[in-house]
Amino acid sequence: MSIRVNLDMMMVKRKVSAGDLAERVGITPANLSILKNNKAKAVRFTTLAALCRALQCQPGDILEYTDDGKDGEE
Amino acid sequence: MIWNRKKSILVTQILVGLLAAALLTMDIFGWKLCGYIVKKSLFLEGTDNAFLLLMMTLYSCSAFTALILVRMMQLLVNLRRDRVFVRKNVKLLKRISRSFLVITVICVCSAGYFIPSVAVAAAAAFLGAVVQVVKNVFESAIAMKDELDLTV
């Protein structure tokens, strides 16, 4: 079971580029890429709040829980 | 003089260098040391080829001690370059621990003809265990650092 971050859909809806979004949220493009590619191990609430503010959405719009058989903890 | 981390590492590097010099001196005069021990030691009375056996033990332990010192210096160089919690350092610590284990085994074997080797074996085993614990700490720290690095 894991949490997937679905940023691409919201970015297309709001017509926001990756560079713009990274700047608005206050993270580096590299970190945004880590989020988009589901490589992140954790997300700070401040980052999540900034993402929701920038994309005008709710956390549930960009976070999805999936039971894919992989345990997040090693 | 303001004391800081880099100076502390430098002092440790100098200490390792001095230990290397002491080891080299012991290697050069090892045959004399063995001869002296064979002459004076009550433990070696009646042991055939005592001198040869003692030389073999001394120089085999010395080789692994040299390896330990080289890896310690590599570890310190990494620390100076602010490369602390990296997998390379875990490998170095693992190798240092294994070298201590080999020295322990050599000394346990040599206890068959020279009982005081047991004391060296015990010291080497203890040091190997300490380094192994430090290796485990580094591994945990790397896992935590990776988690932190991937926290957005």
Backbone of each chain as ProteinMPNN parsed JSONL, in Angstrom:
{"seq_chain_A": "MSIRVNLDMMMVKRKVSAGDLAERVGITPANLSILKNNKAKAVRFTTLAALCRALQCQPGDILEYTDDGKDGEE", "coords_chain_A": {"N_chain_A": [[0.848, -1.193, 0.0], [0.498, 2.214, -0.861], [1.021, 5.76, -1.059], [0.12, 7.741, -3.669], [1.165, 10.517, -5.615], [-0.614, 12.658, -7.467], [0.095, 14.913, -9.408], [0.257, 15.785, -11.999], [-2.246, 15.802, -13.35], [-3.711, 17.866, -12.076], [-2.007, 19.971, -12.616], [-2.247, 20.21, -15.35], [-4.957, 20.856, -15.531], [-5.024, 23.337, -14.259], [-3.332, 24.658, -15.825], [-0.54, 25.023, -15.288], [2.948, 25.244, -15.291], [5.775, 23.078, -14.557], [8.022, 24.418, -13.603], [6.91, 26.886, -12.854], [5.105, 26.074, -10.881], [6.837, 24.983, -8.968], [8.147, 27.275, -8.184], [6.054, 28.803, -7.1], [5.289, 27.195, -4.999], [7.573, 27.081, -3.526], [9.631, 25.276, -3.576], [12.415, 23.389, -4.89], [12.842, 22.747, -8.438], [13.85, 20.19, -8.726], [13.014, 18.862, -6.394], [10.287, 18.999, -6.818], [10.092, 17.364, -8.992], [10.8, 14.968, -7.787], [8.534, 14.594, -6.229], [6.524, 14.422, -8.21], [7.282, 12.127, -9.571], [6.763, 10.2, -7.768], [8.766, 9.503, -5.942], [9.2, 10.532, -3.533], [9.565, 10.239, 0.012], [8.273, 11.369, 2.073], [6.019, 14.072, 2.765], [5.936, 17.404, 3.705], [3.539, 19.112, 5.737], [3.401, 21.834, 5.279], [4.39, 22.068, 2.702], [2.455, 20.595, 1.329], [0.215, 22.175, 1.845], [0.986, 24.494, 0.5], [1.06, 23.508, -2.113], [-1.645, 22.889, -2.522], [-2.703, 25.404, -2.333], [-1.495, 26.685, -4.511], [-2.469, 25.164, -6.625], [-5.103, 25.372, -6.272], [-6.771, 23.409, -4.951], [-7.888, 20.45, -3.16], [-6.216, 18.38, -0.673], [-6.912, 15.719, -1.174], [-7.301, 15.736, -3.877], [-4.865, 15.569, -5.04], [-3.519, 13.573, -3.741], [-3.422, 10.077, -3.547], [-4.47, 6.983, -2.312], [-3.159, 3.776, -2.725], [-3.48, 0.256, -2.931], [-1.016, -1.469, -3.629], [0.425, -3.631, -2.964], [3.001, -3.106, -2.209], [4.929, -2.345, 0.542], [5.348, 0.693, 2.183], [7.184, 1.056, 4.239], [10.457, -0.068, 5.037]], "CA_chain_A": [[0.0, 0.0, 0.0], [1.312, 3.415, -0.924], [0.335, 7.013, -1.405], [0.582, 8.29, -4.945], [0.957, 11.96, -5.787], [-1.078, 12.894, -8.851], [0.2, 16.352, -9.663], [0.166, 16.089, -13.445], [-3.624, 16.108, -13.734], [-4.058, 19.196, -11.564], [-1.175, 20.957, -13.301], [-2.846, 20.402, -16.679], [-6.246, 21.552, -15.304], [-4.78, 24.744, -13.894], [-2.379, 25.17, -16.832], [0.658, 25.476, -14.571], [4.138, 24.453, -15.66], [6.513, 22.547, -13.404], [8.872, 25.487, -13.076], [6.029, 27.863, -12.178], [4.563, 25.465, -9.662], [7.935, 24.881, -7.999], [8.406, 28.632, -7.663], [4.917, 29.233, -6.26], [5.259, 26.373, -3.778], [8.791, 27.374, -2.76], [10.554, 24.132, -3.557], [13.242, 23.352, -6.104], [12.29, 21.877, -9.493], [14.287, 18.805, -8.457], [12.112, 18.301, -5.377], [8.975, 18.834, -7.44], [10.226, 16.166, -9.824], [10.757, 13.827, -6.847], [7.118, 14.429, -5.876], [5.75, 14.002, -9.383], [7.664, 10.762, -9.944], [6.461, 9.324, -6.626], [9.994, 9.034, -5.287], [9.261, 11.155, -2.209], [9.251, 9.367, 1.145], [7.39, 12.109, 2.974], [5.695, 15.441, 2.341], [5.607, 18.273, 4.844], [2.213, 19.743, 5.631], [3.57, 23.176, 4.697], [4.52, 21.873, 1.243], [1.135, 20.16, 0.853], [-0.657, 23.359, 1.882], [1.419, 25.382, -0.593], [0.622, 22.881, -3.368], [-3.105, 23.046, -2.632], [-2.948, 26.834, -2.57], [-1.045, 26.997, -5.874], [-3.301, 24.452, -7.608], [-6.501, 25.605, -5.886], [-7.428, 22.11, -4.829], [-7.815, 19.826, -1.847], [-5.182, 17.324, -0.634], [-7.429, 14.5, -1.776], [-7.236, 15.844, -5.348], [-3.51, 15.265, -5.518], [-2.994, 12.379, -3.064], [-4.273, 8.901, -3.761], [-3.997, 5.779, -1.636], [-3.324, 2.566, -3.543], [-3.019, -0.981, -2.303], [-0.322, -2.163, -4.719], [1.207, -4.764, -2.444], [4.322, -2.67, -1.755], [4.895, -1.671, 1.831], [6.174, 1.886, 2.144], [8.273, 0.977, 5.217], [11.399, -1.174, 4.82]], "C_chain_A": [[0.883, 1.242, 0.0], [0.437, 4.6, -1.305], [0.935, 7.505, -2.712], [0.242, 9.765, -5.014], [0.609, 12.194, -7.245], [-1.093, 14.385, -9.14], [-0.11, 16.699, -11.106], [-1.231, 16.539, -13.855], [-4.023, 17.526, -13.328], [-3.263, 20.274, -12.276], [-1.743, 21.254, -14.691], [-4.144, 21.198, -16.541], [-6.032, 23.042, -15.064], [-3.809, 25.426, -14.849], [-1.152, 25.806, -16.154], [1.837, 24.591, -14.979], [4.873, 24.02, -14.384], [7.375, 23.625, -12.746], [8.089, 26.509, -12.285], [5.557, 27.334, -10.846], [5.632, 25.39, -8.574], [8.195, 26.245, -7.355], [7.291, 29.076, -6.718], [4.91, 28.486, -4.933], [6.482, 26.644, -2.896], [9.693, 26.166, -2.595], [11.358, 24.146, -4.851], [12.549, 22.492, -7.163], [12.67, 20.408, -9.29], [13.358, 18.134, -7.452], [10.716, 18.084, -5.942], [8.968, 17.581, -8.305], [10.166, 14.902, -8.959], [9.31, 13.53, -6.461], [6.332, 13.83, -7.033], [6.035, 12.55, -9.751], [7.463, 9.759, -8.812], [7.697, 8.712, -5.979], [10.088, 9.599, -3.857], [8.87, 10.163, -1.121], [8.271, 10.057, 2.102], [7.162, 13.493, 2.399], [5.339, 16.235, 3.59], [4.223, 18.865, 4.637], [2.326, 21.121, 4.988], [3.685, 23.083, 3.182], [3.169, 21.495, 0.655], [0.169, 21.339, 0.802], [-0.319, 24.305, 0.735], [0.991, 24.833, -1.947], [-0.875, 23.099, -3.584], [-3.468, 24.492, -2.927], [-2.62, 27.186, -4.01], [-1.969, 26.368, -6.919], [-4.794, 24.605, -7.327], [-7.276, 24.293, -5.816], [-7.328, 21.618, -3.39], [-6.73, 18.744, -1.856], [-5.64, 16.032, -1.315], [-7.387, 14.516, -3.301], [-5.867, 15.451, -5.874], [-2.883, 14.053, -4.822], [-3.978, 11.232, -3.229], [-3.655, 7.707, -3.052], [-4.234, 4.566, -2.549], [-2.793, 1.359, -2.784], [-2.324, -1.798, -3.384], [0.595, -3.268, -4.229], [2.577, -4.371, -1.962], [4.131, -1.95, -0.44], [5.833, -0.483, 1.775], [7.358, 1.798, 3.092], [9.13, -0.227, 4.921], [11.781, -1.822, 6.138]], "O_chain_A": [[1.865, 1.33, 0.736], [-0.688, 4.468, -1.787], [2.152, 7.66, -2.82], [-0.807, 10.209, -4.545], [1.422, 11.964, -8.141], [-2.14, 15.033, -9.12], [-0.662, 17.758, -11.404], [-1.398, 17.509, -14.595], [-4.592, 18.281, -14.117], [-3.773, 21.368, -12.518], [-1.723, 22.395, -15.151], [-4.407, 22.104, -17.332], [-6.755, 23.887, -15.591], [-3.502, 26.61, -14.707], [-0.791, 26.954, -16.416], [1.737, 23.364, -15.009], [4.621, 24.532, -13.294], [7.45, 23.733, -11.522], [8.504, 26.95, -11.213], [5.594, 28.023, -9.826], [5.37, 25.693, -7.41], [8.43, 26.351, -6.152], [7.555, 29.655, -5.665], [4.578, 29.045, -3.888], [6.436, 26.461, -1.68], [10.422, 26.044, -1.61], [11.004, 24.849, -5.798], [11.759, 21.609, -6.826], [11.91, 19.504, -9.636], [12.962, 16.983, -7.633], [10.04, 17.115, -5.596], [7.987, 16.839, -8.351], [9.563, 13.901, -9.344], [8.906, 12.371, -6.374], [5.579, 12.87, -6.868], [5.14, 11.828, -10.189], [7.929, 8.622, -8.883], [7.683, 7.566, -5.531], [10.948, 9.191, -3.076], [7.962, 9.351, -1.302], [7.538, 9.399, 2.84], [7.986, 14.021, 1.652], [4.545, 15.794, 4.42], [3.791, 19.091, 3.506], [1.442, 21.529, 4.235], [3.142, 23.921, 2.461], [2.778, 22.01, -0.393], [-0.595, 21.49, -0.151], [-1.208, 24.85, 0.08], [0.602, 25.595, -2.832], [-1.315, 23.448, -4.679], [-4.41, 24.775, -3.668], [-3.378, 27.904, -4.662], [-2.223, 26.961, -7.967], [-5.636, 24.053, -8.036], [-8.276, 24.09, -6.505], [-6.76, 22.283, -2.525], [-6.362, 18.245, -2.92], [-4.845, 15.342, -1.952], [-7.43, 13.468, -3.945], [-5.732, 15.047, -7.028], [-1.842, 13.559, -5.253], [-5.189, 11.391, -3.074], [-2.457, 7.452, -3.178], [-5.33, 4.356, -3.068], [-1.783, 1.441, -2.085], [-2.921, -2.692, -3.984], [1.433, -3.778, -4.974], [3.274, -5.191, -1.363], [3.288, -1.061, -0.315], [6.987, -0.62, 1.368], [8.413, 2.373, 2.824], [8.613, -1.294, 4.591], [12.565, -2.77, 6.156]]}, "seq_chain_B": "MIWNRKKSILVTQILVGLLAAALLTMDIFGWKLCGYIVKKSLFLEGTDNAFLLLMMTLYSCSAFTALILVRMMQLLVNLRRDRVFVRKNVKLLKRISRSFLVITVICVCSAGYFIPSVAVAAAAAFLGAVVQVVKNVFESAIAMKDELDLTV", "coords_chain_B": {"N_chain_B": [[43.551, 29.455, 20.391], [41.072, 28.433, 18.223], [38.979, 25.757, 18.607], [37.807, 23.303, 16.375], [35.732, 21.149, 14.309], [37.142, 20.328, 12.032], [39.774, 20.626, 12.777], [39.905, 18.782, 14.782], [39.604, 16.436, 13.319], [41.948, 16.578, 11.877], [43.864, 16.273, 13.901], [43.292, 13.669, 14.623], [44.0, 12.405, 12.255], [46.747, 12.86, 12.296], [47.388, 11.352, 14.512], [46.761, 8.778, 13.596], [48.669, 8.646, 11.608], [50.99, 8.643, 13.184], [50.646, 6.223, 14.475], [50.882, 4.563, 12.29], [53.547, 4.982, 11.688], [54.693, 3.922, 13.979], [53.937, 1.279, 13.652], [55.357, 0.638, 11.363], [57.952, 0.849, 12.331], [57.895, -1.216, 14.169], [57.628, -3.32, 12.396], [60.055, -3.238, 11.085], [61.86, -3.8, 13.129], [60.844, -6.131, 14.062], [61.859, -8.749, 14.04], [63.838, -8.629, 15.951], [62.339, -8.073, 18.206], [60.808, -10.404, 18.389], [62.847, -12.236, 18.825], [63.725, -11.399, 21.326], [61.445, -11.867, 22.883], [61.244, -14.636, 22.651], [63.547, -15.38, 23.98], [63.136, -14.428, 26.583], [60.594, -15.175, 27.413], [58.628, -17.267, 29.452], [56.551, -18.721, 28.571], [57.182, -19.731, 26.117], [59.007, -21.677, 26.403], [60.53, -24.607, 25.446], [59.066, -24.788, 23.156], [58.977, -25.76, 19.837], [60.483, -24.184, 17.024], [59.739, -21.636, 17.892], [60.482, -18.991, 17.445], [60.05, -18.652, 14.678], [57.298, -19.12, 14.517], [56.318, -17.067, 16.089], [57.154, -14.834, 14.634], [55.647, -15.187, 12.314], [53.062, -14.824, 13.321], [53.252, -12.189, 14.281], [53.856, -10.664, 11.928], [51.747, -11.26, 10.223], [49.576, -10.272, 11.663], [50.415, -7.647, 11.657], [50.17, -6.93, 8.966], [47.395, -6.86, 8.624], [46.795, -4.907, 10.47], [47.986, -2.725, 9.269], [46.283, -2.48, 7.082], [43.961, -1.747, 8.431], [44.722, 0.769, 9.422], [45.092, 2.186, 7.02], [42.489, 2.204, 6.024], [41.239, 3.612, 8.041], [42.399, 6.095, 7.686], [41.389, 6.717, 5.147], [38.722, 6.953, 5.8], [38.809, 9.166, 7.491], [39.658, 11.115, 5.682], [37.408, 11.259, 4.059], [35.617, 12.259, 5.952], [36.687, 14.756, 6.399], [36.115, 15.912, 3.982], [33.486, 16.407, 4.298], [31.901, 14.267, 3.711], [30.093, 12.29, 5.194], [27.868, 10.517, 6.101], [27.798, 8.301, 4.08], [27.663, 5.556, 1.764], [30.128, 4.513, 1.168], [31.685, 4.934, 3.434], [30.495, 3.199, 5.218], [31.234, 0.788, 4.072], [34.004, 0.945, 4.458], [34.136, 0.882, 7.252], [33.075, -1.644, 7.687], [35.069, -3.22, 6.552], [37.201, -2.593, 8.24], [36.278, -3.684, 10.618], [36.196, -6.387, 9.901], [38.908, -6.855, 9.504], [39.836, -6.646, 12.11], [38.592, -8.876, 13.096], [39.923, -10.916, 11.758], [42.481, -10.593, 12.824], [41.896, -11.292, 15.43], [41.309, -14.023, 15.11], [43.806, -14.967, 14.201], [45.375, -14.471, 16.467], [44.093, -16.047, 18.36], [44.651, -18.546, 17.343], [47.434, -18.519, 17.624], [47.621, -18.631, 20.302], [47.908, -21.188, 20.939], [50.592, -21.749, 21.145], [51.613, -19.597, 22.447], [50.474, -18.255, 25.069], [49.847, -15.536, 26.062], [48.881, -14.301, 23.737], [46.18, -14.465, 23.758], [45.214, -12.289, 25.13], [45.664, -10.197, 23.324], [44.001, -11.107, 21.315], [41.517, -10.87, 22.574], [41.374, -8.095, 22.934], [41.399, -7.251, 20.253], [39.047, -8.455, 19.352], [37.155, -7.08, 20.876], [37.527, -4.441, 19.947], [36.846, -4.831, 17.28], [34.137, -5.407, 17.584], [33.205, -2.975, 18.561], [33.673, -1.301, 16.349], [31.975, -2.525, 14.553], [29.497, -1.93, 15.681], [29.524, 0.841, 15.358], [29.479, 0.899, 12.599], [26.898, -0.084, 12.136], [25.461, 2.007, 13.237], [26.091, 4.059, 11.44], [24.9, 3.008, 9.14], [22.2, 3.113, 9.836], [21.947, 5.849, 10.122], [22.391, 6.684, 7.502], [20.135, 5.626, 6.244], [18.17, 7.162, 7.493], [18.947, 9.671, 6.633], [18.591, 9.443, 3.88], [15.844, 9.211, 3.827], [15.175, 11.714, 4.795], [16.285, 13.322, 2.818], [14.582, 12.73, 0.778], [12.288, 13.893, 1.581], [9.883, 16.18, 0.914]], "CA_chain_B": [[43.255, 28.642, 19.214], [39.672, 28.02, 18.234], [38.898, 24.337, 18.28], [36.637, 22.966, 15.57], [35.637, 19.752, 13.854], [38.194, 20.03, 11.045], [41.031, 20.496, 13.525], [39.818, 17.508, 15.488], [39.876, 15.392, 12.314], [43.377, 16.68, 11.549], [44.593, 15.667, 15.024], [43.093, 12.216, 14.504], [44.817, 11.957, 11.121], [48.143, 12.853, 12.769], [47.492, 10.199, 15.414], [46.799, 7.581, 12.741], [49.987, 8.684, 10.972], [51.982, 8.233, 14.189], [50.454, 4.779, 14.674], [51.451, 3.911, 11.106], [55.004, 5.053, 11.857], [55.032, 2.948, 15.031], [53.774, -0.046, 13.054], [56.486, 0.436, 10.447], [59.128, 0.613, 13.183], [57.77, -2.561, 14.705], [57.865, -4.251, 11.293], [61.506, -3.238, 10.791], [62.573, -4.431, 14.235], [60.025, -7.251, 14.527], [62.664, -9.942, 14.262], [64.522, -8.423, 17.239], [61.297, -8.179, 19.238], [60.482, -11.829, 18.512], [64.005, -12.874, 19.45], [63.712, -11.029, 22.749], [60.327, -12.57, 23.534], [61.592, -16.063, 22.703], [64.582, -15.543, 25.025], [62.688, -14.07, 27.934], [59.265, -15.647, 27.8], [58.498, -18.605, 30.027], [55.488, -19.407, 27.843], [57.683, -20.347, 24.895], [60.039, -22.669, 26.706], [60.256, -25.937, 24.93], [58.282, -24.748, 21.907], [59.813, -25.844, 18.627], [60.282, -23.113, 16.026], [59.013, -20.549, 18.551], [60.827, -17.722, 16.787], [59.36, -18.603, 13.38], [55.848, -19.009, 14.757], [56.044, -15.719, 16.609], [57.339, -13.912, 13.503], [54.474, -15.342, 11.435], [51.92, -14.173, 13.991], [53.495, -10.743, 14.335], [53.788, -10.006, 10.618], [50.394, -11.387, 9.655], [48.755, -9.268, 12.368], [50.882, -6.335, 11.224], [49.595, -6.654, 7.642], [45.989, -6.457, 8.795], [46.807, -3.627, 11.186], [48.28, -1.713, 8.249], [45.026, -2.298, 6.337], [43.051, -0.987, 9.307], [45.181, 2.166, 9.464], [44.819, 2.79, 5.702], [41.043, 2.466, 5.925], [40.916, 4.691, 8.985], [42.81, 7.342, 7.053], [40.409, 6.973, 4.083], [37.504, 7.396, 6.495], [39.051, 10.531, 7.971], [39.684, 11.992, 4.496], [35.987, 11.459, 3.701], [34.995, 13.139, 6.956], [37.193, 16.122, 6.131], [35.418, 16.427, 2.787], [32.068, 16.468, 4.656], [31.187, 13.093, 3.208], [30.028, 11.541, 6.457], [26.933, 9.384, 6.039], [27.788, 7.781, 2.715], [27.831, 4.094, 1.78], [31.566, 4.202, 1.113], [32.18, 4.889, 4.813], [29.976, 1.947, 5.812], [32.107, -0.282, 3.551], [35.302, 1.07, 5.136], [33.968, 0.41, 8.634], [32.888, -3.1, 7.617], [36.387, -3.825, 6.3], [38.002, -2.438, 9.466], [35.754, -4.671, 11.566], [36.621, -7.719, 9.447], [40.353, -6.966, 9.753], [39.986, -6.945, 13.539], [38.162, -10.267, 13.289], [41.02, -11.773, 11.274], [43.546, -10.504, 13.842], [41.421, -12.099, 16.569], [41.47, -15.441, 14.765], [45.262, -15.253, 14.172], [45.886, -14.484, 17.85], [43.535, -17.227, 19.042], [45.444, -19.689, 16.868], [48.796, -18.463, 18.162], [47.547, -18.933, 21.737], [48.307, -22.583, 21.082], [51.99, -21.843, 21.562], [51.987, -18.401, 23.199], [49.213, -17.928, 25.754], [49.506, -14.098, 26.123], [48.17, -13.871, 22.52], [44.748, -14.415, 24.058], [44.904, -10.907, 25.534], [45.593, -9.426, 22.07], [42.79, -11.577, 20.637], [40.362, -10.275, 23.262], [41.355, -6.659, 22.614], [41.016, -7.114, 18.841], [37.621, -8.813, 19.247], [36.392, -5.969, 21.446], [37.601, -3.312, 19.012], [36.05, -5.208, 16.107], [32.724, -5.272, 17.95], [32.917, -1.527, 18.648], [33.609, -0.777, 14.971], [30.755, -3.086, 13.95], [28.379, -1.125, 16.205], [29.612, 2.144, 14.679], [29.016, 0.647, 11.215], [25.434, -0.178, 12.197], [24.959, 3.373, 13.483], [26.225, 4.772, 10.16], [23.876, 2.482, 8.217], [20.904, 3.679, 10.256], [21.995, 7.287, 9.829], [22.24, 6.837, 6.043], [18.724, 5.371, 5.93], [17.414, 8.336, 7.957], [19.324, 10.811, 5.771], [17.916, 9.219, 2.594], [14.431, 9.536, 4.067], [15.095, 13.167, 4.912], [16.585, 13.901, 1.499], [13.402, 12.523, -0.075], [11.143, 14.57, 2.178], [9.701, 17.427, 0.194]], "C_chain_B": [[41.804, 28.154, 19.296], [39.609, 26.574, 17.772], [37.666, 24.092, 17.433], [36.757, 21.539, 15.049], [36.793, 19.387, 12.924], [39.535, 19.842, 11.748], [41.055, 19.164, 14.271], [40.139, 16.353, 14.544], [41.359, 15.382, 11.972], [44.224, 16.031, 12.638], [44.478, 14.14, 14.95], [43.927, 11.65, 13.355], [46.291, 11.876, 11.517], [48.365, 11.644, 13.67], [47.588, 8.895, 14.616], [48.149, 7.491, 12.037], [51.075, 8.215, 11.927], [51.881, 6.722, 14.448], [51.046, 3.999, 13.499], [52.98, 3.883, 11.206], [55.468, 4.04, 12.9], [54.95, 1.528, 14.48], [54.95, -0.376, 12.134], [57.758, 0.131, 11.223], [59.105, -0.809, 13.735], [58.052, -3.61, 13.618], [59.361, -4.37, 10.996], [62.26, -4.003, 11.877], [61.821, -5.632, 14.811], [60.841, -8.483, 14.86], [63.425, -9.852, 15.6], [63.552, -8.624, 18.394], [60.961, -9.646, 19.488], [61.62, -12.579, 19.209], [64.031, -12.622, 20.942], [62.63, -11.797, 23.502], [60.659, -14.053, 23.695], [62.603, -16.327, 23.827], [64.0, -15.43, 26.41], [61.403, -14.759, 28.372], [59.294, -17.074, 28.325], [57.473, -19.421, 29.237], [56.012, -20.177, 26.641], [58.758, -21.391, 25.149], [59.624, -24.028, 26.169], [59.432, -25.949, 23.657], [59.227, -24.792, 20.717], [59.45, -24.712, 17.689], [59.514, -21.922, 16.612], [59.24, -19.22, 17.832], [60.062, -17.579, 15.476], [57.861, -18.392, 13.559], [55.48, -17.589, 15.206], [56.156, -14.67, 15.506], [56.123, -13.965, 12.582], [53.27, -14.625, 12.023], [52.073, -12.658, 13.923], [53.272, -10.088, 12.98], [52.43, -10.172, 9.945], [49.442, -10.397, 10.335], [49.132, -7.867, 11.902], [50.278, -5.953, 9.866], [48.151, -6.169, 7.774], [45.876, -5.154, 9.57], [47.076, -2.487, 10.209], [47.019, -1.416, 7.428], [44.038, -1.454, 7.142], [43.432, 0.486, 9.298], [44.898, 2.879, 8.143], [43.331, 3.139, 5.596], [40.593, 3.546, 6.875], [41.26, 6.031, 8.361], [41.833, 7.712, 5.931], [39.111, 7.528, 4.674], [37.654, 8.843, 6.945], [39.095, 11.519, 6.812], [38.248, 12.283, 4.051], [35.301, 12.407, 4.678], [35.426, 14.584, 6.739], [36.485, 16.754, 4.949], [33.911, 16.505, 3.01], [31.246, 15.351, 4.026], [31.099, 12.109, 4.372], [29.163, 10.288, 6.314], [26.762, 8.963, 4.588], [28.115, 6.294, 2.78], [29.297, 3.671, 1.753], [32.135, 4.064, 2.533], [31.703, 3.634, 5.527], [30.858, 0.779, 5.361], [33.452, -0.255, 4.256], [35.206, 0.53, 6.569], [33.801, -1.114, 8.67], [34.235, -3.787, 7.437], [37.295, -3.718, 7.519], [37.579, -3.495, 10.483], [36.221, -6.078, 11.193], [38.114, -7.931, 9.683], [40.607, -7.282, 11.221], [39.611, -8.404, 13.81], [39.272, -11.228, 12.867], [42.168, -11.777, 12.29], [43.172, -11.336, 15.058], [41.675, -13.58, 16.305], [42.954, -15.832, 14.779], [45.785, -15.386, 15.602], [45.339, -15.662, 18.636], [44.337, -18.469, 18.626], [46.841, -19.689, 17.496], [48.805, -18.692, 19.671], [47.929, -20.388, 22.003], [49.752, -22.743, 21.518], [52.435, -20.646, 22.397], [50.718, -17.828, 23.833], [48.879, -16.428, 25.804], [48.821, -13.565, 24.855], [46.675, -13.737, 22.768], [44.336, -12.988, 24.438], [44.762, -10.018, 24.293], [44.326, -9.807, 21.314], [41.554, -10.935, 21.253], [40.237, -8.796, 22.927], [40.893, -6.437, 21.178], [39.532, -7.425, 18.653], [36.743, -7.673, 19.756], [36.359, -4.784, 20.484], [36.781, -3.59, 17.752], [34.561, -5.044, 16.368], [32.321, -3.797, 18.01], [32.761, -0.94, 17.244], [32.347, -1.287, 14.27], [29.519, -2.298, 14.397], [28.351, 0.244, 15.508], [29.129, 2.009, 13.23], [27.487, 0.589, 11.172], [24.805, 1.197, 12.409], [24.999, 4.174, 12.175], [25.154, 4.316, 9.178], [22.51, 3.062, 8.542], [20.842, 5.159, 9.907], [21.798, 7.537, 8.334], [20.785, 6.625, 5.645], [17.873, 6.584, 6.326], [17.701, 9.531, 7.058], [18.627, 10.678, 4.411], [16.445, 9.606, 2.705], [14.241, 11.052, 4.113], [15.331, 13.854, 3.571], [15.39, 13.775, 0.565], [12.13, 13.029, 0.606], [11.034, 15.945, 1.558], [8.908, 18.416, 1.035]], "O_chain_B": [[41.377, 27.557, 20.284], [40.109, 26.214, 16.707], [36.592, 24.614, 17.734], [37.731, 20.832, 15.308], [37.353, 18.294, 13.007], [40.335, 18.994, 11.354], [42.093, 18.511, 14.375], [40.847, 15.415, 14.91], [41.958, 14.321, 11.797], [45.187, 15.324, 12.343], [45.448, 13.421, 15.185], [44.489, 10.56, 13.461], [46.996, 10.946, 11.126], [49.406, 10.991, 13.599], [48.399, 8.023, 14.929], [48.709, 6.406, 11.885], [51.978, 7.477, 11.532], [52.89, 6.038, 14.617], [51.63, 2.93, 13.675], [53.62, 2.891, 10.855], [56.497, 3.386, 12.733], [55.783, 0.679, 14.798], [55.463, -1.495, 12.121], [58.545, -0.731, 10.832], [60.119, -1.506, 13.771], [58.642, -4.655, 13.893], [59.866, -5.452, 10.696], [63.185, -4.76, 11.584], [62.123, -6.092, 15.912], [60.561, -9.181, 15.835], [63.625, -10.856, 16.284], [63.874, -9.243, 19.408], [60.842, -10.084, 20.633], [61.391, -13.436, 20.063], [64.324, -13.522, 21.729], [62.856, -12.307, 24.6], [60.391, -14.65, 24.738], [62.534, -17.339, 24.525], [64.315, -16.217, 27.302], [61.152, -14.909, 29.568], [59.898, -17.965, 27.729], [57.516, -20.651, 29.232], [55.394, -21.14, 26.188], [59.348, -21.925, 24.21], [58.519, -24.515, 26.413], [59.129, -27.02, 23.13], [60.146, -23.982, 20.598], [58.287, -24.327, 17.566], [58.733, -21.278, 15.912], [58.313, -18.434, 17.639], [59.495, -16.524, 15.19], [57.238, -17.598, 12.854], [54.488, -17.006, 14.769], [55.359, -13.734, 15.444], [55.629, -12.934, 12.126], [52.55, -13.913, 11.323], [51.143, -11.941, 13.554], [52.581, -9.074, 12.886], [52.012, -9.306, 9.176], [48.613, -9.767, 9.679], [48.268, -7.0, 11.768], [49.919, -4.796, 9.644], [47.741, -5.204, 7.129], [44.948, -4.378, 9.342], [46.472, -1.419, 10.305], [46.724, -0.262, 7.118], [43.37, -0.57, 6.606], [42.567, 1.353, 9.182], [44.508, 4.047, 8.142], [42.964, 4.222, 5.14], [39.679, 4.312, 6.569], [40.504, 6.995, 8.49], [41.485, 8.883, 5.775], [38.495, 8.44, 4.124], [36.733, 9.646, 6.797], [38.617, 12.646, 6.946], [37.916, 13.418, 3.709], [34.502, 13.254, 4.278], [34.63, 15.513, 6.88], [36.276, 17.966, 4.907], [33.142, 16.649, 2.06], [30.037, 15.486, 3.836], [31.931, 11.212, 4.509], [29.651, 9.161, 6.394], [25.738, 9.225, 3.956], [28.757, 5.827, 3.721], [29.657, 2.605, 2.253], [32.959, 3.189, 2.797], [32.427, 3.069, 6.347], [31.19, -0.103, 6.153], [33.988, -1.303, 4.615], [36.092, -0.189, 7.031], [34.316, -1.785, 9.564], [34.518, -4.8, 8.076], [38.067, -4.633, 7.806], [38.42, -4.122, 11.127], [36.596, -6.865, 12.062], [38.546, -9.034, 10.018], [41.483, -8.084, 11.546], [40.226, -9.075, 14.639], [39.528, -12.227, 13.538], [42.751, -12.822, 12.579], [44.021, -12.004, 15.649], [42.188, -14.298, 17.164], [43.319, -16.887, 15.297], [46.547, -16.303, 15.908], [46.036, -16.22, 19.483], [44.657, -19.324, 19.453], [47.363, -20.744, 17.857], [49.862, -18.919, 20.26], [48.232, -20.77, 23.134], [50.112, -23.724, 22.169], [53.513, -20.672, 22.99], [49.996, -17.036, 23.227], [47.718, -16.072, 25.605], [48.236, -12.482, 24.892], [45.986, -12.988, 22.074], [43.239, -12.541, 24.103], [43.856, -9.189, 24.218], [43.655, -8.948, 20.741], [40.648, -10.507, 20.537], [39.141, -8.299, 22.668], [40.09, -5.543, 20.913], [38.842, -6.748, 17.891], [35.723, -7.341, 19.152], [35.305, -4.198, 20.238], [36.11, -2.703, 17.226], [33.812, -4.602, 15.497], [31.236, -3.421, 17.567], [31.832, -0.177, 16.984], [31.729, -0.564, 13.488], [28.616, -2.033, 13.604], [27.291, 0.734, 15.121], [28.456, 2.897, 12.705], [26.864, 1.152, 10.271], [23.76, 1.512, 11.84], [24.047, 4.883, 11.849], [24.568, 5.133, 8.468], [21.757, 3.453, 7.65], [19.812, 5.66, 9.454], [21.121, 8.488, 7.944], [20.255, 7.356, 4.807], [16.971, 6.985, 5.591], [16.802, 10.315, 6.756], [18.136, 11.662, 3.857], [15.878, 10.236, 1.813], [13.289, 11.596, 3.554], [14.667, 14.834, 3.232], [15.2, 14.6, -0.329], [11.024, 12.63, 0.24], [11.946, 16.767, 1.651], [8.65, 19.536, 0.594]]}, "name": "protein", "num_of_chains": 2, "seq": "MSIRVNLDMMMVKRKVSAGDLAERVGITPANLSILKNNKAKAVRFTTLAALCRALQCQPGDILEYTDDGKDGEEMIWNRKKSILVTQILVGLLAAALLTMDIFGWKLCGYIVKKSLFLEGTDNAFLLLMMTLYSCSAFTALILVRMMQLLVNLRRDRVFVRKNVKLLKRISRSFLVITVICVCSAGYFIPSVAVAAAAAFLGAVVQVVKNVFESAIAMKDELDLTV"}
